[in-house]
């Protein structure tokens, strides 16, 4: 029987299994030495490339690399330096092929995950790849269509809701954090007025020609084409983010052309996996503990400063239109770090001191792990400012289940290793809703911070084209707030101009201007809002504001202790809240011109001093690459990472034990569980 534990969170929505397709990688011969001739590099690549399934997976993920490798094997690339770089990239793919579960093309996929009294695992071979056009190629094709007036004759256009007027100029967000600045000419003013709501392209062109008879129709079309290119206008060819397949809105001729583009695949695994309910209990407990260990229990410093500025300017209980309050000239603007990524200096806190003491003690004692107690949780919770006024209403927890066998799992002999915690339910699972139609309906009853708030879905395009598919998720909620998209007005669609912000009791609220109804937005996207180059500031603002005074539950934050060369694993009951972590700097090792044996010798000496195991996980952003530091190829990849790092730092994490994936046949895996605050 599963033991009951008090927890703040419970399962909500469809849990997912994420797993590698293969359990073994391609055959890899010994890594050539730095001075090896071209024939050895060609032979190494030829052996690895002979694995048909591996070659197919890499070719879909990176056609450019596949072409390079084939050219080397065919003898069309004589330069050893290029061969070495291609071999290094191929080696990275070879490692992730069987040792990483992050969904990616044909490497790893997803399947629904259930919970029952006992474990059951079935993984077949009839996996299904669901293809959509790769975003960059589709964007280039659509841009070509939008530049040709004849093809746009039956299309509609509207003004991008992200444009801002500053003085006599219009600022239009572009790729990443770049922007176009356009002078507000009479013609542009007319376009902004006429296309505030969708209007036919031909109709808009005709109205321009009628208003400015001295300008030819060709010039009017050229102007509209330029406005489409810089994204001031959005066309009906650009499907909003609640449309999973962006080609479904295209006219037949455009859809036929898009069918010939390179595909991006999501993989639906042929799998039926159920875990014992005690794993779910452990996940609920882990989320509860991490929610108590947050760094900022009542909102980040940036949001707290913004709330203070709003109250100083407008006072509480005053509804201010979103477009006015976020305008830096008329209002408060966005919180710090939204427009330009910044990390202001943070004073040393009591929480930092406690964690520095904990990590330092573990290092001195030679302890790789520290068991967190209830008393420690209470002390850290108090040091961060005490219990939050409002708990985070929902989130998603990604973890690995470590157990040697199904029977071990059933008798409770397992570990749950937390990988990350997302800001809300749907963050990690939403981009896969289209693979499992109907699962999105489970998100309609999620709790909200404000008890009377309506939950609506935030829909926006990623600020960088390659990330477009990460923001696409079917509509799960009755109403949608659309940012920067082409949308025809309907009763269930709201735009930033329809929204206002007010603050009551120090808590900001998003409200519908016309009715005063509080709204909270669900953003089912895997994009991290902190990546400023990927999320429009307005989308991040609307997605965060209702929870701005609530804790942001994430993976465990070491605070100032993150700068230490070592931090221990923290465990609670059967959960690994965070793994042991080491940092190594390139200055600790020989220069990049030193032979690999000399470099490796000093690396192993460092490993001995810091008690670093042979097998580690090399962390790059939120991804981790498994490395075996007894293999030359893995040493080469670590060295290349250090050489490429702008700070000359590599972060290494402890790996799971060798039999950790035994319960699932040795398959690299992770699980994602949506969780909601208990009533």
SVG drawing of the C-alpha trace seen along z (x, -y; Angstrom):
<svg xmlns="http://www.w3.org/2000/svg" viewBox="-18 -62 70 70">
<polyline fill="none" stroke="black" stroke-width="0.4" points="0.0,0.0 1.3,-3.5 2.1,-5.5 0.2,-8.8 2.3,-11.9 1.0,-15.5 1.9,-17.3 0.8,-20.6 0.5,-19.2 -1.3,-16.4 -1.3,-15.0 -3.2,-17.0 -3.2,-16.3 -1.5,-13.6 2.0,-12.5 4.5,-11.6 7.3,-9.1 10.3,-10.5 12.6,-7.8 15.4,-7.0 14.5,-4.8 17.6,-2.7 19.4,-1.2 22.8,-0.9 24.7,-3.3 26.5,-2.8 29.9,-1.0 32.7,-3.5 36.3,-2.6 39.1,-4.1 39.3,-7.9 42.2,-9.0 45.0,-11.0 45.3,-14.8 48.0,-14.2 46.2,-11.3 46.2,-11.5 43.0,-12.0 42.7,-8.2 42.1,-7.5 39.4,-10.2 37.7,-8.9 37.8,-5.3 36.4,-6.4 33.5,-8.2 32.9,-5.4 32.5,-2.9 30.1,-5.0 28.2,-6.1 27.6,-2.5 24.8,-2.1 21.7,-2.7 19.4,-3.8 22.0,-6.2 22.7,-7.7 19.0,-8.2 18.5,-9.9 21.5,-12.3 20.5,-13.1 17.1,-14.2 18.5,-16.2 21.3,-17.9 21.3,-17.5 24.4,-19.8 26.5,-17.5 25.2,-14.4 26.4,-16.0 29.8,-16.8 30.3,-13.3 29.3,-11.7 31.7,-14.0 34.5,-13.0 33.7,-9.3 33.6,-9.8 37.0,-11.5 35.6,-14.9 36.9,-16.7 40.6,-16.5 41.2,-18.9 41.9,-17.1 40.6,-20.0 37.2,-19.7 37.2,-15.9 38.0,-16.4 35.2,-18.8 32.7,-16.6 33.9,-13.6 33.4,-15.6 29.8,-16.5 29.1,-12.9 30.5,-11.6 28.1,-13.9 25.2,-12.5 26.5,-9.0 26.4,-9.5 22.9,-11.1 21.6,-8.3 21.2,-5.8 21.9,-7.8 19.6,-10.8 15.9,-10.9 15.1,-14.5 12.6,-14.2 14.5,-15.0 13.7,-13.8 14.2,-10.1 16.5,-9.9 13.9,-9.9 10.1,-10.3 7.2,-10.4 4.3,-8.2 1.5,-8.6 2.5,-7.5 0.1,-6.0 0.2,-5.0 -1.1,-1.8 -0.5,0.5 2.4,2.3 4.9,1.6 4.2,2.7 6.5,1.9 5.9,2.6 8.0,0.9 7.6,2.0 9.2,1.0 6.3,-0.5 7.1,-4.1 5.3,-6.7 7.1,-9.9 4.7,-12.8 6.3,-15.3 5.8,-19.0 7.9,-21.3 11.1,-22.5 10.4,-26.1 13.3,-27.9 12.6,-26.4 8.9,-27.1 9.6,-30.7 11.7,-31.2 9.0,-29.8 6.3,-32.0 8.5,-35.1 8.9,-34.5 5.1,-34.1 4.5,-37.3 6.8,-39.2 4.8,-38.4 1.6,-40.5 -0.1,-38.0 0.2,-35.2 -1.1,-37.4 -4.2,-38.5 -6.5,-36.2 -4.7,-36.5 -5.5,-38.8 -3.1,-40.8 -3.2,-42.6 -0.9,-44.8 1.4,-42.9 0.2,-43.5 3.8,-43.8 4.6,-47.0 5.2,-50.1 5.1,-53.8 7.8,-55.9 7.8,-59.5 7.4,-59.5 8.7,-56.1 7.3,-52.6 9.4,-49.9 8.8,-46.3 10.4,-43.3 12.5,-41.2 14.5,-38.0 15.7,-37.5 16.0,-40.8 16.6,-42.9 14.0,-45.4 13.2,-47.5 12.7,-51.3 10.4,-52.8 9.6,-56.5 5.8,-57.1 5.0,-58.3 1.5,-59.1 1.3,-55.8 2.4,-53.8 -0.1,-55.7 -2.8,-54.6 -1.7,-51.0 -1.7,-51.0 -5.2,-52.3 -6.7,-50.1 -5.1,-46.9 -5.8,-47.1 -8.1,-44.2 -7.6,-41.7 -8.1,-43.1 -7.7,-41.6 -4.2,-42.2 -5.7,-43.4 -8.2,-45.6 -5.4,-47.2 -3.3,-47.8 -6.2,-49.4 -7.0,-51.7 -3.3,-52.8 -3.4,-53.5 -6.7,-55.5 -5.3,-57.6 -2.0,-58.2 -2.9,-58.4 0.6,-59.6 2.1,-56.3 1.8,-53.3 0.2,-50.0 3.6,-48.4 5.0,-50.7 2.0,-50.1 2.7,-46.3 6.4,-46.9 5.6,-48.8 3.2,-46.0 5.8,-43.4 8.4,-45.3 6.0,-45.6 5.4,-41.9 9.2,-41.2 9.9,-43.3 6.9,-41.7 4.9,-44.9 2.2,-43.1 1.3,-39.5 -0.4,-37.5 -3.0,-34.8 -0.3,-32.4 1.2,-32.5 -0.8,-30.1 -1.3,-31.1 0.4,-29.0 -2.7,-27.1 -2.5,-25.5 -0.2,-22.5 0.5,-22.1 1.4,-25.5 0.7,-24.3 -3.0,-23.6 -4.0,-27.2 -2.1,-27.5 -3.8,-27.6 -3.4,-24.3 -0.5,-25.5 1.5,-26.7 0.7,-23.5 1.9,-21.4 5.2,-23.4 5.6,-23.1 5.2,-19.3 8.6,-19.3 10.4,-21.0 12.7,-19.4 10.7,-17.8 11.0,-18.2 9.7,-15.1 8.1,-14.4 8.2,-10.7 5.2,-9.0 6.6,-5.9 5.1,-2.5 5.0,-2.1 2.6,-1.4 4.3,-2.1 2.7,-2.3 4.6,-3.1 3.6,-2.3 1.6,-5.0 4.4,-5.4 6.5,-7.1 3.7,-9.6 3.6,-10.2 7.4,-10.8 7.0,-13.3 4.3,-15.2 6.5,-15.2 9.5,-16.5 7.4,-19.3 6.2,-20.3 9.8,-20.4 11.1,-22.4 8.3,-24.8 9.4,-25.4 13.0,-25.8 12.5,-28.5 14.9,-31.5 12.1,-34.1 8.9,-33.0 6.9,-36.1 8.2,-37.0 11.5,-37.8 13.3,-41.1 12.6,-42.4 8.9,-41.8 8.8,-43.3 10.5,-46.5 8.0,-46.7 5.1,-46.3 6.5,-49.1 6.9,-51.4 3.3,-50.6 1.9,-51.5 4.0,-54.7 2.7,-55.8 -0.9,-54.6 -1.7,-53.4 -3.6,-50.2 -6.9,-49.1 -6.4,-51.2 -6.8,-49.3 -4.2,-50.5 -4.3,-49.2 -1.5,-46.8 -0.2,-48.6 0.0,-51.9 1.7,-50.4 4.3,-48.6 5.2,-51.6 8.5,-53.0 7.4,-56.5 3.9,-56.6 4.0,-53.9 6.3,-51.8 7.7,-49.7 8.6,-46.0 10.3,-44.6 14.1,-44.6 15.7,-42.0 12.7,-41.6 13.9,-43.7 17.7,-43.2 19.0,-40.2 20.5,-41.4 21.5,-39.9 21.9,-42.7 24.2,-42.1 22.4,-40.2 23.4,-40.9 24.5,-38.0 21.4,-36.6 21.0,-34.5 19.9,-31.7 23.2,-32.0 25.2,-31.8 23.4,-28.6 23.9,-26.9 27.6,-28.0 28.1,-26.4 26.3,-23.3 28.3,-22.9 31.6,-23.7 31.0,-21.2 30.2,-18.5 33.4,-19.2 35.6,-19.1 34.0,-15.9 34.3,-14.3 30.5,-13.8 29.1,-13.6 25.5,-13.8 23.6,-15.4 20.2,-14.2 17.9,-17.1 15.9,-17.1 12.7,-18.8 14.6,-21.1 16.9,-22.1 13.9,-22.8 12.3,-25.0 15.6,-26.9 16.1,-27.5 12.5,-28.5 12.7,-31.0 16.0,-32.4 14.4,-33.1 11.6,-35.1 9.2,-32.5 6.2,-30.9 4.8,-32.5 1.5,-34.4 0.3,-32.5 1.5,-29.1 2.3,-28.4 -1.0,-27.0 0.5,-24.4 3.8,-23.2 5.4,-20.3 8.2,-18.1 10.6,-16.2 12.5,-13.4 14.2,-10.0 13.2,-6.9 16.2,-4.8 15.4,-1.2 17.3,2.0 14.2,3.9 10.4,3.8 10.2,5.9 12.6,3.5 10.4,0.6 7.2,2.4 8.7,3.0 9.8,-0.7 13.5,-0.2 13.9,-3.2 15.2,-6.8 13.5,-9.7 16.0,-12.1 14.6,-15.6 15.8,-17.0 13.8,-20.3 10.6,-21.9 8.7,-24.1 6.8,-27.3 3.4,-25.8 1.5,-22.8 1.7,-22.3 5.2,-23.8 6.9,-20.6 3.9,-18.5 2.0,-21.1 4.2,-20.8 3.2,-17.1 -0.6,-17.5 -1.0,-17.2 0.4,-13.6 -2.3,-12.6 -5.5,-14.4 -7.8,-15.0 -5.1,-15.1 -5.2,-18.9 -8.7,-18.9 -7.4,-17.8 -5.9,-21.3 -9.2,-23.2 -9.7,-22.8 -6.3,-23.9 -6.3,-26.1 -5.5,-29.8 -3.8,-32.3 -6.9,-34.5 -9.8,-32.3 -12.2,-34.0 -9.8,-34.3 -10.5,-32.7 -7.7,-30.6 -7.0,-31.5 -4.4,-30.2 -1.4,-32.4 -0.6,-32.1 2.4,-33.6 5.2,-33.0 8.7,-32.4 11.0,-35.4 13.4,-33.1 12.1,-31.2 13.9,-27.9 11.9,-27.6 8.5,-28.0 7.4,-24.4 8.2,-24.8 5.3,-27.3 2.7,-25.3 0.1,-23.6 -3.6,-22.9 -6.2,-25.1 -7.0,-23.7 -9.0,-26.5 -12.1,-28.3 -10.4,-31.6 -7.1,-32.7 -4.9,-35.7 -3.0,-36.3 0.3,-38.2 1.9,-39.1 -0.1,-36.7 -2.6,-36.9 -6.0,-36.4 -9.5,-37.2 -11.4,-38.7 -13.9,-36.4 -15.6,-36.4 -13.0,-34.0 -9.9,-35.8 -8.3,-38.6 -5.4,-40.8 -3.1,-42.9 -5.2,-46.0 -8.2,-44.2 -6.3,-43.8 -5.4,-45.9 -3.3,-45.5 -4.3,-46.3 -2.7,-45.6 -4.6,-44.7 -3.0,-43.9 0.4,-44.0 -0.6,-41.3 -0.8,-42.2 -3.8,-41.0 -4.4,-40.8 -8.0,-41.8 -10.2,-42.0 -10.7,-45.7 -14.3,-45.5 -15.6,-43.4 -13.0,-43.6 -12.8,-39.8 -9.5,-38.6 -7.5,-36.4 -4.5,-34.1 -2.7,-32.8 -1.5,-29.3 1.5,-29.2 2.0,-25.6 5.5,-26.1 8.8,-24.6 10.6,-27.9 12.2,-29.2 11.0,-32.8 14.4,-33.8 15.8,-33.2 15.1,-36.8 16.0,-36.1 13.2,-33.5 10.2,-35.1 8.7,-38.5 8.7,-40.6 4.9,-41.2 4.3,-37.4 6.5,-36.9 4.9,-39.8 1.4,-38.5 2.5,-34.9 4.1,-35.9 2.2,-38.8 -0.6,-37.0 2.0,-34.9 4.5,-37.8 4.0,-37.8 4.1,-34.0 7.1,-31.7 8.7,-30.5 9.3,-26.8 12.3,-25.5 15.1,-23.1 17.0,-23.6 18.8,-27.0 22.2,-27.0 22.3,-30.8 25.8,-32.2 27.1,-28.6 26.7,-28.0 30.1,-29.7 31.8,-27.0 33.8,-24.3 31.7,-21.6 28.2,-21.3 26.9,-18.0 23.7,-16.1 20.7,-16.9 18.3,-14.1 15.0,-14.0 13.4,-10.6 13.8,-8.7 14.2,-11.8 17.5,-13.3 16.5,-17.0 19.8,-18.0 22.8,-15.9 26.5,-16.4 28.1,-19.0 31.7,-20.0 33.1,-22.9 36.4,-22.8 38.1,-25.8 40.2,-25.6 43.0,-27.5 43.3,-24.4 44.4,-22.3 47.1,-22.6 46.6,-25.0 44.7,-23.8 48.0,-23.2 49.1,-20.5 48.8,-16.8 45.7,-15.1 47.6,-12.6 49.2,-15.6 45.8,-17.3 44.1,-14.2 46.8,-13.5 46.1,-16.9 42.4,-16.3 42.6,-13.0 44.8,-14.6 42.0,-17.2 39.5,-14.4 41.5,-12.7 41.7,-15.8 38.0,-16.6 36.8,-13.0 35.1,-13.2 33.9,-9.9 34.8,-8.5 31.3,-8.9 29.7,-12.4 27.1,-14.5 28.4,-17.5 25.8,-20.3 25.1,-22.7 22.2,-25.0 19.3,-22.6 20.8,-19.6 23.3,-17.1 25.7,-15.0 26.9,-11.7 30.6,-11.3 33.0,-8.5 36.2,-10.2 38.2,-7.0 37.5,-7.2 39.6,-9.4 36.5,-10.5 34.7,-11.8 37.9,-13.5 38.1,-15.2 34.5,-16.4 35.0,-17.8 38.2,-19.6 36.3,-21.0 33.6,-22.3 36.1,-24.1 37.8,-25.6 34.5,-26.9 33.2,-28.2 33.4,-32.0 34.1,-31.6 36.3,-28.6 34.1,-26.6 32.6,-23.1 29.9,-22.0 29.9,-18.2 27.1,-16.4 27.1,-13.0 25.5,-10.2 22.9,-7.7 24.2,-4.2 24.8,-1.7 21.6,0.2 19.4,-2.9 17.4,-2.1 17.1,1.6 13.4,1.4 12.9,0.2 15.4,2.5 18.4,0.1 16.6,-2.5 17.5,-6.2 14.3,-7.8 12.6,-10.6 9.1,-11.3 7.1,-14.5 4.3,-14.9 1.9,-17.9 1.0,-18.8 -1.6,-21.2 -2.0,-22.8 -4.3,-20.7 -7.6,-22.3"/>
</svg>
